[in-house]
């Protein structure tokens, strides 16, 4: 974890967006960072496609954290 310096205008945009989307300011910043990173790595993908990737990735991570999934993954290994 670290500190990132951003402009006051960006911080204000984060405050407004995080409130509107019921996220913390940090969660909103992380979301924008993920979307931006994926946009740079995959310039042909739309915002909607990037969101689908993030949702799919989150679902896979959540499944891996459940006890049943851990047992299943242990059996595969």
Order of alpha helices (4+ residues) and beta strands (2+ residues): alpha-alpha-alpha-alpha
